[in-house]
Amino acid sequence: MTRELARLILAQIFLHACMAGTRMAAPLLALREGYSPAAVGVLLALFALTQVFLALPAGRYADRNGLRRPVSYSVLAAVMGAGAAVVFPVFPVLCLAALMTGGATGAATISLQRHVGRAAGGGLRLRQVFSWLAIGPAISNFIGPFSAGLLIDHAGSTPGSLWGYRAAFLMMAVLPLATWFLVRHTRELPPLVTADASTRPKAWDLLQQPMFRRLMLINWLLSSCWDVHTFVVPVLGFERGISASVIGSILGAFAVAAAVIRMLMPLVASHLREWRVLAFSMLATALLFAVYPLMPTALAMGLCSVLLGFSLGMVQPMIMSMLHQITPEERHGEALGLRLMAINGSSVLMPMLFGSAGALIGIAGVFWVTGAMVGAGSRLAWLLKHSMKLPEKNQTVAPAANAKSQSS
């Protein structure tokens, strides 16, 4: 791992931790103020809503402007969003904070992924660098919720006081500033010139590729599992009387497990194949979702969280590696934006659906229904088996030709 890649990973960690900590603290504050699980589902959905509308424009903006400028705007939005919750910790402002921190994280992630993907070459190198880059969100998903939970319980005069929540939001507002310092001196890659610059590409061109559509559907199914876990654990923990710091620790255990598996993946990347990893993850996740709601204690929930972190943590590097191999290089930002828009469009609707379904069939039912969907969708991963025909060593991607071959 190069020094520049390490710096970009740290930059992603600080910005993503802002969103992850806010996403943990805001629902707990809403529950403390007497809002229903359905309202909490709406609040969680707002973390993805901005990304639905901004992801595709942000990807095209990154294709035109590179890395530093999009990340700078994202840092500004995240600081303002989390800072607003410090001053006005009320439900409408929590919704605003969700919109701003979620959108900022999504836009910055697209720029970072695009930059790293362009700097890498070949299927093996893509798997390695995206495994390293994927460690960032895993670590930040621990740092954000865990630190927010500690501040909520211990920063105020009493555990769970309003001042504890203010302290948590203040820390989340400070974290993105480190991202700006880490990225501001990064060297931009040379711009790409398309064959026909006068014709503006359409996202539908990418969606017409069967492999791209199949990959997006797999990504949606597995990202829904992250949404379920993020939504259900705070609600389930609150119902069982588990403290905020323990709930944060359970979510943090999931993040640590995801980080560990992603740290190991670059070491064995030459032995991995994307379709096999995705198929295994889908089957393992379905099994874990079947038993998770049956766990009676916080310790047992933490064990399931760790195993689920191992299963889901290996997904993103494989998805990103395949995406960069089947899409044209000059449209990587657009493809990343389209991916983010699709999964976050789901993330807007799914938490609201989780809240309504939880009231109707119970929290356990939400786990079981989602697990059944993922298990049934595992066949899609097997259909990717013959899609990757590129050589593994000294490979240079010929984006346009490769994309054409994948759609035939």
N, C-alpha and C positions, 0 to 999 in steps of 0.2 A: 504494500500500500504506500503510495507516494505521499509526500508532505502536503501537496496541494489537495489531494483527495481527503486526507485527514482533516484539513482545515474546512473543507466543504461539509464534511460529515458533522463537525462540531457546529458549524453555522446552522445546519438543518436541525440539530438537536435543540438549540436554544429557542428557535422560533416555534418548532413543533411542540416543545414543552409548554410554551405559553398557552397554546390552544388546548393541549391535553389537560393541563391543570385547571384551566377555566371550565373545560367540559366536565370535569369531575366536581368542582366546587359549585358551579351554578345550579345544577340539579339538586344538590343537597340543600342549598340555601332556599330554593323554591319549595322543596318538601318541608323544610323548617318553617316556612311562612304559611304552610297549609295548602299549597297547591296540589292538585291531584296527579296521579301517574300519567294521565292523558296530557295534562299541561306540561309535565316534565318531558314527555315524548315530543311535544311541539318544540320545546326549548332545545332539545338535543338535535332535532331535525334542522334547526336554523344554523347549526355549525356547518352544515353541508349546502344550505340553500344558496349562499353567495357563489359557491364554487360551480353550481349548476349553470349559472348565467355568465360567470367570468372565466371558466376553465378554457373554453375554446378560444375566446379573444385573447386570453393570457398566453395560451400556447402560440398563437400566431404572432403576438407581440414579442414573445421570446425568440421566435424564428427571425424576427427583424432586428431585435435590439440586444440579443445575447443574455448575459447573466446579471450584471451589476444593477442596471436600472430597474428591472422588475423586482429584484430582491429588495432594493432600497424602498420602493413604494410599499412593498408588503410589510416591511419592518415598521414603517410609519403607521399603517393601518392597524397592526397588531397592538402597538403601544397605546394608540388612542382608544381602541376597543376595550382592552383590559383596564386601562386607566379610568375609563368612564364608570366601570363597575366599582372601582374604589370609592369614587365620589358619590355615586348614586346606586347603592346596592339594592335596587328594586327590580321587580320582574321585567318591566319593559326595557330597562337598561341592560339587564342580563341578556335579553334577546338581542339587543344591539351588539353587545360584546360577542355573542355567539356568531353573529353575522360577520363581524369585522375580523375576529381572530381566525375563524374558519376560512374565510376568503383569502386572507393574507397568507395563511399556511399553504393553501392549495396553489396559489399563483407562484409562490417562491419554490415549491416542490417541483412544479413543471420546469422552471428555469434551471434548477439544479440537476434534475434528471436529464434534461436535454443536453446540458453542458458535459456531464459525465459520459453519457452515451456517445456523444460525438468524439470525445477524447479517446474512447476505447476502440479497439479494432478486433473483430472476430468473435465467434460465438463463445469460446472459452473465456476470453478476456471480458466480454459483456457479463457473463455469469459471475465472474470474480468481482468486478467493480460494483455491480448492482447488489451483490451480497454484502459488500462493505458498506455501500451507501444505505442499504436497508437497515443497518444496525442503528442508524440515527433515530428514526421514529420509535424503534423498540426501546432504546435508552430513554428517549424523551417521554415515552408513555409510562416509564417508571418515575423519572425525576419530577414531572409535572404533577401527577396525582398524589404521589407520596409526599412531596414537599407541601402541596396545598393542604393535604389532610393533616399534616403535623401542625401547620400554622392555624388551621381552623380549630384544632383541639387545644393548642397551647399558647397561641399569641394573644388571645383575649383574656378578660378577667375570669371567665368560666369557659369550659369546653363548649364549642359550638356557638359562642357569642358572635354578635355582628362584627365586632372588631377583629375577631379571628378571620372572618371571611374577608374583611377589608385588607388585612395583612396578606392573605393568600392572593387576592387579585393584584395587590401592589407588586408582589414578587413576580407574578406572571407578566405584568407590564414592563418590568425591568429586563427580563430575560432576552427579548428580541434585540435589544441594543447590542448585545455581544455578536449577534448574527451580522449586523452591519459592519462592525469592526473586522470580522473575519473574511468577509466577501469583498470589501471595497478595493483591495489590491490584487484581486484575482485577474489574471491575464485573459482577455477575451479571445475566443477562437475566431479565425477568419470567417467572414460572412459567406453564405452559400448563394450562388446565382443559379436560378432555375433556367431550364431550357427555353421556356416561353414566359418571360416575366410579365407580359401584358395580360395573361390569363390568370385570373384568381382561382386557385383550387377550391373545390367544394368538399365539405366533410363527407358527403354522400359517396364520393369516389373511394374513400377508405372503407366505408361500410359495405360497399359492394363486394369487397374481398371476403370470401367465405371463412378463411382462417382468421381474419381480423374479427369478424362477428363472433366466431366461436370462442376466441380468446377473451373477448369482452364479456360474454355470457359467463364464462368460468370465473372471471375476475369479479363480476357482480355477485355471483353466488357466495364466493368466499369472503368478499368484503362485507356482505350482509351478516356473516357470522361475527365479524368484529363489532358491527353495530349492535347485534343482539347482546353480546357479552358486555359491551360498554353500557347499554341501557339496563340490562337485567340485574347485574351485580349490585349497583347502588340501591335499586328498588328492593331486591331480595334482602340485601344486608340491612336496609332500613326497617323492613318488616320484621326481621329477626332481632332487632335491637343491637346490631353490630356498630361499633363506633366508626367515625369518619376515617380515623387513621388506619384501622384494620381494613376497612373497605378499600382505602387507597393502597394498602399493602397487597391485597388480593389482586387488584388491577395491576399493581407494580410487579407482582410475581409473574403474571402473564407477559408483561413487557420484558422482564429479565430473561425469561425462557426464550422469547422470540429473538432477543439480542444474542443469546448464547448460540442458538442454532444458526443464526446468520454469521456469527464469527467463525463457525466451523465450516460453513459451506464453501468459502473461497479455497480452503485447504483440500477439499475433495471435489472441486468443480469439474475436473476432467473426467470424473466417474459419474457425473450426474447428467441426466437427460430431462429436459423440461417437462415433457408429457408424463414421465413416470413420477416425478416429484408431485405434480399437480394431482394426479390420480390418487396417489397415496394420501395426500393431505385431505382430499375431499372425503375419502372413506374413513380416515381416522377422526376427522372433525364430526362426521355424522355419529360415530360411536360415542364420542365424548359428550356430545349434546344430549344423547339419550340418557346418560347417567348423571350429568352435572346437577340437575335440580333435585336429585335424590340424596345429595350430600348433606348431612344434617348439621355439620359444624363449620366454622370459619376455616379451620385447618384443612378439612376435607375439600371445601370449596377452593382453597388455595392450591391443593394438589391438582385438582382438575384444571385450574387456571394455568398451572405450569405446563401440563401436558398439552393443553389447547394452544399455549404459546409456542411450543415446539412444532405443533402441526401447522398452524397458520403462519408462523414466522418464516417458513421456507418458501412461501408462495410468491411474494412480490419480486424477488430477484429473477425467478423463472418467467414470470409474466413480462417483466421489463426486458429481459434478454430476447424473448420471442418477438415482442413488439418492435424492438429496434432492428430486428432482422427481416421483418416482413413489411416494413413501411419505408418509403423513400427518405433519405437523410435530410433533405431540405424541408421535409414535413414532419420531422420527429416531434417538434413542439406542438404542432396541431394534433398529431396522433395522441400524444400524452394528454393534451387538453380534452380531447374527445373521450378518452378513457376516464379521466377524472370527472368529467361532466356526467358520464353515464352512471358511474358508481355513486356519485354524490346525489344525482337525481333520485336514485334509489334510497340514499341515506336520508333525504328529505321526507320521503313517504314512509319508509320502514319504521322509524321510531314512533311516528303517530299511529301506524298500524299496530306496532308492538304494544303501545299504551292501551289502545282499544281492545286488542286481542287479549292482553293480560287481564283486563277487567272482565272479559267474557269467558275465556277458557283457563285463566290462571297463568302465572309466570312460567310454570313448568311446561304448559302447553306451547308457549312461544318457543322454548328450547326444542321441544320435540318436533314441531312443524318445520322449523328451520333446518334441523338435522335431517329430516326426511327429504327435504328439497335438495340439500347438498348431496346426500347419498345417491338420490336418483340422477342427479346431474353429473356424477362422476364418469359416466360413459363419454361425455364430451371430451374429457382429458385423453381418453384412449384414442379418440379420433384424431388427435393432434400427432399421433405417432409418426406418420409419414410426411409431416409438413416440414420438418427441418432436415434438409438435404445438404446443407452447407458444410464444407470441411471445417474441422475443429482447430487446426493449427495454421498459423500464418494466413488467416482468412481475412480478406478485405470485403466489406459489404458493397455490393453493387445494387443500391436501393431500388432504382426504377425497374431494373431487370428482374430482381428478386421478387418484388411486389407483383410484377406481372405474372411470373411463374406460379406464385402462390394462389393467384385468383383463377388460374386455369384448371 
